[in-house]
Amino acid sequence: MPTPPNALPETRKLGRNIARFRTTAGLTQEELAERAGISTRYIQDLERGLYVPTVFLANRLRQSLSVTWDDLLQGC
């Protein structure tokens, strides 16, 4: 699915980072959602740049992907 044109560049970059680390880890969107305790739809929307996760949720994603804050937020 394409990223909506009204998404902020930083939000799109964060979504791309999540998708990149997820695929590098060999995880599906469903597996990441389960690990982070959120819905698959929310992962899909994050990766498309529709939402900015709360700090609490971003930390759960970061831990689920085994990446640092610097890695997760690179380019944002």
C-alpha positions, 0 to 999 in steps of 0.5 A: 500500500502506498504512503498517504501524501499527507504523512509527515516525512519524519513519520514516513521515515519512522515507518520505513525504519520499522519495516526495514528492521522487521524484515531484517529480523525475518518477522512478519507484520503479524509476528511483530504485532504479537511480540509488541502486543499490538494489532497487525493493522496498527503495524501496517499503518505505522509502516505506511506512516499514518501514525506516530507511536507513543514513546511507550509503544515505540519502546515496545517496538524497539525491544521487539526488534532488538534495536537501539533508539538511535537505530529506530529513529535514524533519519527522523 
